[in-house]
Amino acid sequence: MSQDDTLYRVQFISNGERYELYVKTLIQGALFGFVEIGEFVWDTHTSVVVDPSHERLKSEFSDVTKTYVPMHNILRIDTVKKKGSAKITKLENKSDKVATFPSPIYTPTKE
């Protein structure tokens, strides 16, 4: 796999759901504290059975070329050899419905 063919599986949490996306572009974003992902790779379904969460993702990111995900929402980033099916999974834990306020990454000291 050449450097241009690198494929990433990115898992992150947003609004009480776990997103799993496959992308070709992954960099530390120009916005401090965000990871920039782009060039989404969608699975082309050839069977009759269609995953509704995959279709929901495709419609949610249909006009998006890049998105910025806060670093504290990223669960895992993997380099993979082949794409899988992108999906959204509802988090079952009841305490996950309340979002915690993110703590600052950089705290300046007073001198």
Backbone as XML, in Angstrom:
<?xml version="1.0"?>
<chain id="A" units="angstrom">
  <residue number="1" name="MET">
    <atom name="N" x="0.852" y="-1.174" z="0.000"/>
    <atom name="CA" x="0.000" y="0.000" z="0.000"/>
    <atom name="C" x="0.895" y="1.233" z="0.000"/>
  </residue>
  <residue number="2" name="SER">
    <atom name="N" x="0.771" y="2.063" z="-1.026"/>
    <atom name="CA" x="1.586" y="3.268" z="-1.099"/>
    <atom name="C" x="1.035" y="4.327" z="-0.149"/>
  </residue>
  <residue number="3" name="GLN">
    <atom name="N" x="1.803" y="5.381" z="0.028"/>
    <atom name="CA" x="1.405" y="6.459" z="0.933"/>
    <atom name="C" x="0.096" y="7.100" z="0.466"/>
  </residue>
  <residue number="4" name="ASP">
    <atom name="N" x="-0.112" y="7.183" z="-0.870"/>
    <atom name="CA" x="-1.331" y="7.790" z="-1.401"/>
    <atom name="C" x="-2.564" y="6.916" z="-1.187"/>
  </residue>
  <residue number="5" name="ASP">
    <atom name="N" x="-2.368" y="5.624" z="-1.001"/>
    <atom name="CA" x="-3.487" y="4.697" z="-0.837"/>
    <atom name="C" x="-3.835" y="4.428" z="0.626"/>
  </residue>
  <residue number="6" name="THR">
    <atom name="N" x="-3.237" y="5.164" z="1.555"/>
    <atom name="CA" x="-3.481" y="4.938" z="2.973"/>
    <atom name="C" x="-4.945" y="5.203" z="3.303"/>
  </residue>
  <residue number="7" name="LEU">
    <atom name="N" x="-5.537" y="4.272" z="4.033"/>
    <atom name="CA" x="-6.936" y="4.361" z="4.423"/>
    <atom name="C" x="-7.016" y="4.318" z="5.944"/>
  </residue>
  <residue number="8" name="TYR">
    <atom name="N" x="-7.786" y="5.213" z="6.518"/>
    <atom name="CA" x="-7.925" y="5.310" z="7.972"/>
    <atom name="C" x="-9.353" y="4.985" z="8.390"/>
  </residue>
  <residue number="9" name="ARG">
    <atom name="N" x="-9.468" y="4.269" z="9.513"/>
    <atom name="CA" x="-10.762" y="4.071" z="10.160"/>
    <atom name="C" x="-10.755" y="4.968" z="11.389"/>
  </residue>
  <residue number="10" name="VAL">
    <atom name="N" x="-11.677" y="5.910" z="11.445"/>
    <atom name="CA" x="-11.744" y="6.874" z="12.544"/>
    <atom name="C" x="-13.013" y="6.609" z="13.332"/>
  </residue>
  <residue number="11" name="GLN">
    <atom name="N" x="-12.856" y="6.455" z="14.643"/>
    <atom name="CA" x="-13.999" y="6.247" z="15.525"/>
    <atom name="C" x="-14.056" y="7.412" z="16.504"/>
  </residue>
  <residue number="12" name="PHE">
    <atom name="N" x="-15.229" y="8.053" z="16.587"/>
    <atom name="CA" x="-15.396" y="9.175" z="17.504"/>
    <atom name="C" x="-16.827" y="9.220" z="18.015"/>
  </residue>
  <residue number="13" name="ILE">
    <atom name="N" x="-17.024" y="9.987" z="19.079"/>
    <atom name="CA" x="-18.338" y="10.124" z="19.704"/>
    <atom name="C" x="-18.893" y="11.496" z="19.370"/>
  </residue>
  <residue number="14" name="SER">
    <atom name="N" x="-20.174" y="11.531" z="18.998"/>
    <atom name="CA" x="-20.865" y="12.790" z="18.747"/>
    <atom name="C" x="-22.337" y="12.613" z="19.093"/>
  </residue>
  <residue number="15" name="ASN">
    <atom name="N" x="-22.847" y="13.483" z="19.942"/>
    <atom name="CA" x="-24.267" y="13.487" z="20.335"/>
    <atom name="C" x="-24.754" y="12.133" z="20.838"/>
  </residue>
  <residue number="16" name="GLY">
    <atom name="N" x="-23.970" y="11.479" z="21.674"/>
    <atom name="CA" x="-24.389" y="10.213" z="22.274"/>
    <atom name="C" x="-24.336" y="9.024" z="21.342"/>
  </residue>
  <residue number="17" name="GLU">
    <atom name="N" x="-23.636" y="9.154" z="20.197"/>
    <atom name="CA" x="-23.509" y="8.066" z="19.241"/>
    <atom name="C" x="-22.042" y="7.891" z="18.856"/>
  </residue>
  <residue number="18" name="ARG">
    <atom name="N" x="-21.675" y="6.643" z="18.567"/>
    <atom name="CA" x="-20.305" y="6.337" z="18.142"/>
    <atom name="C" x="-20.288" y="6.239" z="16.625"/>
  </residue>
  <residue number="19" name="TYR">
    <atom name="N" x="-19.498" y="7.091" z="16.014"/>
    <atom name="CA" x="-19.356" y="7.113" z="14.558"/>
    <atom name="C" x="-18.113" y="6.320" z="14.177"/>
  </residue>
  <residue number="20" name="GLU">
    <atom name="N" x="-18.210" y="5.559" z="13.104"/>
    <atom name="CA" x="-17.069" y="4.845" z="12.543"/>
    <atom name="C" x="-17.036" y="5.168" z="11.052"/>
  </residue>
  <residue number="21" name="LEU">
    <atom name="N" x="-15.999" y="5.898" z="10.630"/>
    <atom name="CA" x="-15.882" y="6.356" z="9.251"/>
    <atom name="C" x="-14.574" y="5.892" z="8.642"/>
  </residue>
  <residue number="22" name="TYR">
    <atom name="N" x="-14.548" y="5.752" z="7.334"/>
    <atom name="CA" x="-13.327" y="5.439" z="6.597"/>
    <atom name="C" x="-12.979" y="6.648" z="5.745"/>
  </residue>
  <residue number="23" name="VAL">
    <atom name="N" x="-11.740" y="7.119" z="5.892"/>
    <atom name="CA" x="-11.301" y="8.330" z="5.201"/>
    <atom name="C" x="-9.896" y="8.138" z="4.645"/>
  </residue>
  <residue number="24" name="LYS">
    <atom name="N" x="-9.559" y="8.957" z="3.654"/>
    <atom name="CA" x="-8.212" y="8.929" z="3.082"/>
    <atom name="C" x="-7.339" y="10.061" z="3.598"/>
  </residue>
  <residue number="25" name="THR">
    <atom name="N" x="-7.950" y="11.143" z="4.066"/>
    <atom name="CA" x="-7.199" y="12.287" z="4.568"/>
    <atom name="C" x="-7.407" y="12.414" z="6.072"/>
  </residue>
  <residue number="26" name="LEU">
    <atom name="N" x="-6.302" y="12.498" z="6.795"/>
    <atom name="CA" x="-6.347" y="12.635" z="8.254"/>
    <atom name="C" x="-5.146" y="13.465" z="8.672"/>
  </residue>
  <residue number="27" name="ILE">
    <atom name="N" x="-5.396" y="14.670" z="9.166"/>
    <atom name="CA" x="-4.307" y="15.533" z="9.615"/>
    <atom name="C" x="-4.736" y="16.282" z="10.869"/>
  </residue>
  <residue number="28" name="GLN">
    <atom name="N" x="-3.735" y="16.799" z="11.580"/>
    <atom name="CA" x="-4.037" y="17.677" z="12.704"/>
    <atom name="C" x="-4.542" y="18.968" z="12.091"/>
  </residue>
  <residue number="29" name="GLY">
    <atom name="N" x="-5.744" y="19.339" z="12.412"/>
    <atom name="CA" x="-6.387" y="20.476" z="11.773"/>
    <atom name="C" x="-5.733" y="21.798" z="12.089"/>
  </residue>
  <residue number="30" name="ALA">
    <atom name="N" x="-6.038" y="22.779" z="11.264"/>
    <atom name="CA" x="-5.542" y="24.129" z="11.486"/>
    <atom name="C" x="-6.205" y="24.751" z="12.718"/>
  </residue>
  <residue number="31" name="LEU">
    <atom name="N" x="-7.373" y="24.231" z="13.080"/>
    <atom name="CA" x="-8.039" y="24.675" z="14.298"/>
    <atom name="C" x="-7.433" y="23.928" z="15.482"/>
  </residue>
  <residue number="32" name="PHE">
    <atom name="N" x="-6.956" y="24.651" z="16.462"/>
    <atom name="CA" x="-6.301" y="24.038" z="17.616"/>
    <atom name="C" x="-7.257" y="23.109" z="18.354"/>
  </residue>
  <residue number="33" name="GLY">
    <atom name="N" x="-6.821" y="21.865" z="18.581"/>
    <atom name="CA" x="-7.616" y="20.901" z="19.328"/>
    <atom name="C" x="-8.550" y="20.069" z="18.472"/>
  </residue>
  <residue number="34" name="PHE">
    <atom name="N" x="-8.443" y="20.174" z="17.155"/>
    <atom name="CA" x="-9.319" y="19.439" z="16.251"/>
    <atom name="C" x="-8.503" y="18.566" z="15.303"/>
  </residue>
  <residue number="35" name="VAL">
    <atom name="N" x="-9.084" y="17.441" z="14.910"/>
    <atom name="CA" x="-8.505" y="16.553" z="13.912"/>
    <atom name="C" x="-9.332" y="16.728" z="12.641"/>
  </residue>
  <residue number="36" name="GLU">
    <atom name="N" x="-8.666" y="16.973" z="11.525"/>
    <atom name="CA" x="-9.346" y="17.183" z="10.246"/>
    <atom name="C" x="-9.405" y="15.865" z="9.485"/>
  </residue>
  <residue number="37" name="ILE">
    <atom name="N" x="-10.600" y="15.457" z="9.107"/>
    <atom name="CA" x="-10.750" y="14.243" z="8.302"/>
    <atom name="C" x="-11.474" y="14.602" z="7.012"/>
  </residue>
  <residue number="38" name="GLY">
    <atom name="N" x="-11.105" y="13.921" z="5.937"/>
    <atom name="CA" x="-11.705" y="14.214" z="4.645"/>
    <atom name="C" x="-11.547" y="13.051" z="3.685"/>
  </residue>
  <residue number="39" name="GLU">
    <atom name="N" x="-12.023" y="13.232" z="2.478"/>
    <atom name="CA" x="-12.038" y="12.200" z="1.442"/>
    <atom name="C" x="-12.679" y="10.919" z="1.977"/>
  </residue>
  <residue number="40" name="PHE">
    <atom name="N" x="-13.953" y="11.031" z="2.295"/>
    <atom name="CA" x="-14.705" y="9.915" z="2.855"/>
    <atom name="C" x="-14.804" y="8.772" z="1.851"/>
  </residue>
  <residue number="41" name="VAL">
    <atom name="N" x="-14.696" y="7.545" z="2.349"/>
    <atom name="CA" x="-14.799" y="6.351" z="1.513"/>
    <atom name="C" x="-16.057" y="5.618" z="1.946"/>
  </residue>
  <residue number="42" name="TRP">
    <atom name="N" x="-16.999" y="5.470" z="1.012"/>
    <atom name="CA" x="-18.265" y="4.808" z="1.318"/>
    <atom name="C" x="-18.292" y="3.434" z="0.686"/>
  </residue>
  <residue number="43" name="ASP">
    <atom name="N" x="-18.865" y="2.492" z="1.387"/>
    <atom name="CA" x="-19.019" y="1.125" z="0.890"/>
    <atom name="C" x="-20.132" y="1.117" z="-0.142"/>
  </residue>
  <residue number="44" name="THR">
    <atom name="N" x="-19.868" y="0.506" z="-1.281"/>
    <atom name="CA" x="-20.912" y="0.383" z="-2.295"/>
    <atom name="C" x="-21.610" y="-0.941" z="-2.092"/>
  </residue>
  <residue number="45" name="HIS">
    <atom name="N" x="-22.852" y="-0.876" z="-1.668"/>
    <atom name="CA" x="-23.619" y="-2.088" z="-1.386"/>
    <atom name="C" x="-24.057" y="-2.732" z="-2.691"/>
  </residue>
  <residue number="46" name="THR">
    <atom name="N" x="-23.739" y="-4.007" z="-2.830"/>
    <atom name="CA" x="-24.178" y="-4.747" z="-4.010"/>
    <atom name="C" x="-25.288" y="-5.722" z="-3.665"/>
  </residue>
  <residue number="47" name="SER">
    <atom name="N" x="-25.628" y="-5.825" z="-2.403"/>
    <atom name="CA" x="-26.686" y="-6.747" z="-2.007"/>
    <atom name="C" x="-27.991" y="-5.982" z="-1.789"/>
  </residue>
  <residue number="48" name="VAL">
    <atom name="N" x="-29.050" y="-6.711" z="-1.571"/>
    <atom name="CA" x="-30.364" y="-6.113" z="-1.365"/>
    <atom name="C" x="-30.466" y="-5.506" z="0.035"/>
  </residue>
  <residue number="49" name="VAL">
    <atom name="N" x="-29.778" y="-6.095" z="1.015"/>
    <atom name="CA" x="-29.843" y="-5.620" z="2.392"/>
    <atom name="C" x="-28.991" y="-4.356" z="2.525"/>
  </residue>
  <residue number="50" name="VAL">
    <atom name="N" x="-29.608" y="-3.288" z="3.022"/>
    <atom name="CA" x="-28.921" y="-2.012" z="3.178"/>
    <atom name="C" x="-28.922" y="-1.642" z="4.658"/>
  </residue>
  <residue number="51" name="ASP">
    <atom name="N" x="-27.759" y="-1.241" z="5.164"/>
    <atom name="CA" x="-27.625" y="-0.838" z="6.554"/>
    <atom name="C" x="-28.138" y="0.595" z="6.706"/>
  </residue>
  <residue number="52" name="PRO">
    <atom name="N" x="-29.185" y="0.833" z="7.517"/>
    <atom name="CA" x="-29.733" y="2.187" z="7.645"/>
    <atom name="C" x="-28.747" y="3.181" z="8.255"/>
  </residue>
  <residue number="53" name="SER">
    <atom name="N" x="-27.875" y="2.734" z="9.171"/>
    <atom name="CA" x="-26.910" y="3.666" z="9.764"/>
    <atom name="C" x="-25.885" y="4.108" z="8.727"/>
  </residue>
  <residue number="54" name="HIS">
    <atom name="N" x="-25.511" y="3.212" z="7.810"/>
    <atom name="CA" x="-24.578" y="3.564" z="6.732"/>
    <atom name="C" x="-25.218" y="4.593" z="5.804"/>
  </residue>
  <residue number="55" name="GLU">
    <atom name="N" x="-26.476" y="4.398" z="5.474"/>
    <atom name="CA" x="-27.177" y="5.342" z="4.611"/>
    <atom name="C" x="-27.361" y="6.690" z="5.301"/>
  </residue>
  <residue number="56" name="ARG">
    <atom name="N" x="-27.585" y="6.670" z="6.604"/>
    <atom name="CA" x="-27.716" y="7.913" z="7.373"/>
    <atom name="C" x="-26.400" y="8.689" z="7.353"/>
  </residue>
  <residue number="57" name="LEU">
    <atom name="N" x="-25.282" y="7.980" z="7.495"/>
    <atom name="CA" x="-23.968" y="8.622" z="7.428"/>
    <atom name="C" x="-23.724" y="9.235" z="6.056"/>
  </residue>
  <residue number="58" name="LYS">
    <atom name="N" x="-24.055" y="8.489" z="5.004"/>
    <atom name="CA" x="-23.847" y="8.997" z="3.651"/>
    <atom name="C" x="-24.658" y="10.272" z="3.412"/>
  </residue>
  <residue number="59" name="SER">
    <atom name="N" x="-25.869" y="10.312" z="3.919"/>
    <atom name="CA" x="-26.674" y="11.519" z="3.728"/>
    <atom name="C" x="-26.187" y="12.666" z="4.612"/>
  </residue>
  <residue number="60" name="GLU">
    <atom name="N" x="-25.724" y="12.352" z="5.830"/>
    <atom name="CA" x="-25.219" y="13.390" z="6.740"/>
    <atom name="C" x="-23.960" y="14.051" z="6.195"/>
  </residue>
  <residue number="61" name="PHE">
    <atom name="N" x="-23.085" y="13.257" z="5.557"/>
    <atom name="CA" x="-21.816" y="13.773" z="5.048"/>
    <atom name="C" x="-21.806" y="13.898" z="3.522"/>
  </residue>
  <residue number="62" name="SER">
    <atom name="N" x="-22.984" y="13.980" z="2.892"/>
    <atom name="CA" x="-23.055" y="13.989" z="1.426"/>
    <atom name="C" x="-22.369" y="15.200" z="0.802"/>
  </residue>
  <residue number="63" name="ASP">
    <atom name="N" x="-22.522" y="16.377" z="1.359"/>
    <atom name="CA" x="-21.922" y="17.586" z="0.798"/>
    <atom name="C" x="-20.674" y="18.034" z="1.552"/>
  </residue>
  <residue number="64" name="VAL">
    <atom name="N" x="-20.150" y="17.184" z="2.421"/>
    <atom name="CA" x="-19.001" y="17.538" z="3.251"/>
    <atom name="C" x="-17.716" y="17.062" z="2.583"/>
  </residue>
  <residue number="65" name="THR">
    <atom name="N" x="-16.742" y="17.976" z="2.448"/>
    <atom name="CA" x="-15.440" y="17.578" z="1.913"/>
    <atom name="C" x="-14.451" y="17.329" z="3.035"/>
  </residue>
  <residue number="66" name="LYS">
    <atom name="N" x="-14.563" y="18.106" z="4.127"/>
    <atom name="CA" x="-13.731" y="17.930" z="5.312"/>
    <atom name="C" x="-14.595" y="18.175" z="6.536"/>
  </residue>
  <residue number="67" name="THR">
    <atom name="N" x="-14.261" y="17.511" z="7.615"/>
    <atom name="CA" x="-14.924" y="17.806" z="8.880"/>
    <atom name="C" x="-13.858" y="17.856" z="9.971"/>
  </residue>
  <residue number="68" name="TYR">
    <atom name="N" x="-14.124" y="18.631" z="10.983"/>
    <atom name="CA" x="-13.198" y="18.791" z="12.097"/>
    <atom name="C" x="-13.822" y="18.167" z="13.337"/>
  </residue>
  <residue number="69" name="VAL">
    <atom name="N" x="-13.128" y="17.196" z="13.908"/>
    <atom name="CA" x="-13.619" y="16.483" z="15.085"/>
    <atom name="C" x="-12.753" y="16.893" z="16.271"/>
  </residue>
  <residue number="70" name="PRO">
    <atom name="N" x="-13.356" y="17.295" z="17.399"/>
    <atom name="CA" x="-12.559" y="17.642" z="18.574"/>
    <atom name="C" x="-11.710" y="16.448" z="19.026"/>
  </residue>
  <residue number="71" name="MET">
    <atom name="N" x="-10.463" y="16.724" z="19.405"/>
    <atom name="CA" x="-9.545" y="15.640" z="19.791"/>
    <atom name="C" x="-10.079" y="14.814" z="20.945"/>
  </residue>
  <residue number="72" name="HIS">
    <atom name="N" x="-10.787" y="15.444" z="21.888"/>
    <atom name="CA" x="-11.281" y="14.694" z="23.041"/>
    <atom name="C" x="-12.471" y="13.791" z="22.688"/>
  </residue>
  <residue number="73" name="ASN">
    <atom name="N" x="-13.013" y="13.895" z="21.481"/>
    <atom name="CA" x="-14.094" y="13.014" z="21.044"/>
    <atom name="C" x="-13.586" y="11.800" z="20.272"/>
  </residue>
  <residue number="74" name="ILE">
    <atom name="N" x="-12.328" y="11.817" z="19.865"/>
    <atom name="CA" x="-11.742" y="10.709" z="19.103"/>
    <atom name="C" x="-11.532" y="9.523" z="20.040"/>
  </residue>
  <residue number="75" name="LEU">
    <atom name="N" x="-12.043" y="8.366" z="19.646"/>
    <atom name="CA" x="-11.835" y="7.138" z="20.402"/>
    <atom name="C" x="-10.618" y="6.376" z="19.889"/>
  </residue>
  <residue number="76" name="ARG">
    <atom name="N" x="-10.508" y="6.293" z="18.548"/>
    <atom name="CA" x="-9.457" y="5.468" z="17.970"/>
    <atom name="C" x="-9.269" y="5.829" z="16.505"/>
  </residue>
  <residue number="77" name="ILE">
    <atom name="N" x="-8.018" y="5.762" z="16.046"/>
    <atom name="CA" x="-7.689" y="5.950" z="14.635"/>
    <atom name="C" x="-6.821" y="4.777" z="14.226"/>
  </residue>
  <residue number="78" name="ASP">
    <atom name="N" x="-7.239" y="4.045" z="13.197"/>
    <atom name="CA" x="-6.496" y="2.885" z="12.706"/>
    <atom name="C" x="-6.158" y="3.083" z="11.231"/>
  </residue>
  <residue number="79" name="THR">
    <atom name="N" x="-4.982" y="2.609" z="10.828"/>
    <atom name="CA" x="-4.662" y="2.499" z="9.417"/>
    <atom name="C" x="-5.077" y="1.103" z="8.999"/>
  </residue>
  <residue number="80" name="VAL">
    <atom name="N" x="-5.926" y="1.001" z="7.985"/>
    <atom name="CA" x="-6.474" y="-0.296" z="7.577"/>
    <atom name="C" x="-6.104" y="-0.590" z="6.128"/>
  </residue>
  <residue number="81" name="LYS">
    <atom name="N" x="-6.146" y="-1.876" z="5.774"/>
    <atom name="CA" x="-5.806" y="-2.293" z="4.412"/>
    <atom name="C" x="-7.006" y="-2.256" z="3.480"/>
  </residue>
  <residue number="82" name="LYS">
    <atom name="N" x="-8.199" y="-2.494" z="4.027"/>
    <atom name="CA" x="-9.395" y="-2.443" z="3.186"/>
    <atom name="C" x="-10.531" y="-1.806" z="3.961"/>
  </residue>
  <residue number="83" name="LYS">
    <atom name="N" x="-11.429" y="-1.209" z="3.208"/>
    <atom name="CA" x="-12.533" y="-0.497" z="3.843"/>
    <atom name="C" x="-13.592" y="-1.462" z="4.348"/>
  </residue>
  <residue number="84" name="GLY">
    <atom name="N" x="-14.256" y="-1.027" z="5.385"/>
    <atom name="CA" x="-15.382" y="-1.766" z="5.908"/>
    <atom name="C" x="-16.624" y="-0.916" z="5.719"/>
  </residue>
  <residue number="85" name="SER">
    <atom name="N" x="-17.629" y="-1.206" z="6.470"/>
    <atom name="CA" x="-18.870" y="-0.459" z="6.374"/>
    <atom name="C" x="-18.892" y="0.625" z="7.445"/>
  </residue>
  <residue number="86" name="ALA">
    <atom name="N" x="-19.078" y="1.867" z="7.020"/>
    <atom name="CA" x="-19.215" y="2.966" z="7.969"/>
    <atom name="C" x="-20.529" y="2.790" z="8.713"/>
  </residue>
  <residue number="87" name="LYS">
    <atom name="N" x="-20.530" y="3.167" z="9.995"/>
    <atom name="CA" x="-21.757" y="2.974" z="10.763"/>
    <atom name="C" x="-21.840" y="3.921" z="11.942"/>
  </residue>
  <residue number="88" name="ILE">
    <atom name="N" x="-23.041" y="4.054" z="12.456"/>
    <atom name="CA" x="-23.318" y="4.809" z="13.674"/>
    <atom name="C" x="-23.903" y="3.827" z="14.676"/>
  </residue>
  <residue number="89" name="THR">
    <atom name="N" x="-23.371" y="3.840" z="15.891"/>
    <atom name="CA" x="-23.859" y="2.962" z="16.940"/>
    <atom name="C" x="-24.334" y="3.813" z="18.108"/>
  </residue>
  <residue number="90" name="LYS">
    <atom name="N" x="-25.533" y="3.577" z="18.570"/>
    <atom name="CA" x="-26.074" y="4.293" z="19.721"/>
    <atom name="C" x="-25.366" y="3.822" z="20.978"/>
  </residue>
  <residue number="91" name="LEU">
    <atom name="N" x="-24.918" y="4.753" z="21.814"/>
    <atom name="CA" x="-24.280" y="4.393" z="23.078"/>
    <atom name="C" x="-25.358" y="3.996" z="24.070"/>
  </residue>
  <residue number="92" name="GLU">
    <atom name="N" x="-25.150" y="2.882" z="24.731"/>
    <atom name="CA" x="-26.174" y="2.329" z="25.626"/>
    <atom name="C" x="-26.131" y="2.901" z="27.037"/>
  </residue>
  <residue number="93" name="ASN">
    <atom name="N" x="-24.996" y="3.417" z="27.447"/>
    <atom name="CA" x="-24.843" y="3.901" z="28.809"/>
    <atom name="C" x="-25.690" y="5.160" z="29.013"/>
  </residue>
  <residue number="94" name="LYS">
    <atom name="N" x="-26.542" y="5.163" z="30.013"/>
    <atom name="CA" x="-27.435" y="6.290" z="30.266"/>
    <atom name="C" x="-26.660" y="7.552" z="30.645"/>
  </residue>
  <residue number="95" name="SER">
    <atom name="N" x="-25.502" y="7.405" z="31.276"/>
    <atom name="CA" x="-24.730" y="8.580" z="31.681"/>
    <atom name="C" x="-24.076" y="9.264" z="30.489"/>
  </residue>
  <residue number="96" name="ASP">
    <atom name="N" x="-24.043" y="8.612" z="29.312"/>
    <atom name="CA" x="-23.445" y="9.213" z="28.124"/>
    <atom name="C" x="-24.332" y="10.278" z="27.496"/>
  </residue>
  <residue number="97" name="LYS">
    <atom name="N" x="-25.557" y="10.414" z="27.975"/>
    <atom name="CA" x="-26.454" y="11.422" z="27.419"/>
    <atom name="C" x="-26.082" y="12.822" z="27.894"/>
  </residue>
  <residue number="98" name="VAL">
    <atom name="N" x="-25.316" y="12.909" z="28.967"/>
    <atom name="CA" x="-24.863" y="14.193" z="29.472"/>
    <atom name="C" x="-23.421" y="14.369" z="29.027"/>
  </residue>
  <residue number="99" name="ALA">
    <atom name="N" x="-23.181" y="15.416" z="28.262"/>
    <atom name="CA" x="-21.829" y="15.672" z="27.761"/>
    <atom name="C" x="-21.003" y="16.364" z="28.836"/>
  </residue>
  <residue number="100" name="THR">
    <atom name="N" x="-19.779" y="15.925" z="29.006"/>
    <atom name="CA" x="-18.891" y="16.581" z="29.954"/>
    <atom name="C" x="-18.252" y="17.781" z="29.273"/>
  </residue>
  <residue number="101" name="PHE">
    <atom name="N" x="-18.035" y="18.810" z="30.041"/>
    <atom name="CA" x="-17.401" y="19.996" z="29.495"/>
    <atom name="C" x="-15.927" y="19.694" z="29.294"/>
  </residue>
  <residue number="102" name="PRO">
    <atom name="N" x="-15.389" y="19.926" z="28.092"/>
    <atom name="CA" x="-13.993" y="19.571" z="27.836"/>
    <atom name="C" x="-13.035" y="20.433" z="28.649"/>
  </residue>
  <residue number="103" name="SER">
    <atom name="N" x="-12.009" y="19.794" z="29.172"/>
    <atom name="CA" x="-11.000" y="20.541" z="29.912"/>
    <atom name="C" x="-9.990" y="21.109" z="28.920"/>
  </residue>
  <residue number="104" name="PRO">
    <atom name="N" x="-9.360" y="22.218" z="29.247"/>
    <atom name="CA" x="-8.406" y="22.811" z="28.306"/>
    <atom name="C" x="-7.173" y="21.936" z="28.133"/>
  </residue>
  <residue number="105" name="ILE">
    <atom name="N" x="-6.671" y="21.904" z="26.909"/>
    <atom name="CA" x="-5.468" y="21.124" z="26.631"/>
    <atom name="C" x="-4.243" y="21.896" z="27.099"/>
  </residue>
  <residue number="106" name="TYR">
    <atom name="N" x="-4.255" y="23.204" z="26.878"/>
    <atom name="CA" x="-3.131" y="24.056" z="27.243"/>
    <atom name="C" x="-3.604" y="25.034" z="28.298"/>
  </residue>
  <residue number="107" name="THR">
    <atom name="N" x="-2.951" y="25.031" z="29.429"/>
    <atom name="CA" x="-3.292" y="25.958" z="30.505"/>
    <atom name="C" x="-2.090" y="26.851" z="30.765"/>
  </residue>
  <residue number="108" name="PRO">
    <atom name="N" x="-2.203" y="28.132" z="30.405"/>
    <atom name="CA" x="-1.069" y="29.028" z="30.630"/>
    <atom name="C" x="-0.836" y="29.264" z="32.112"/>
  </residue>
  <residue number="109" name="THR">
    <atom name="N" x="0.404" y="29.402" z="32.490"/>
    <atom name="CA" x="0.737" y="29.674" z="33.895"/>
    <atom name="C" x="1.029" y="31.155" z="34.050"/>
  </residue>
  <residue number="110" name="LYS">
    <atom name="N" x="0.669" y="31.673" z="35.181"/>
    <atom name="CA" x="0.930" y="33.092" z="35.483"/>
    <atom name="C" x="2.270" y="33.184" z="36.193"/>
  </residue>
  <residue number="111" name="GLU">
    <atom name="N" x="3.074" y="34.055" z="35.717"/>
    <atom name="CA" x="4.390" y="34.240" z="36.352"/>
    <atom name="C" x="4.598" y="35.650" z="36.741"/>
  </residue>
</chain>
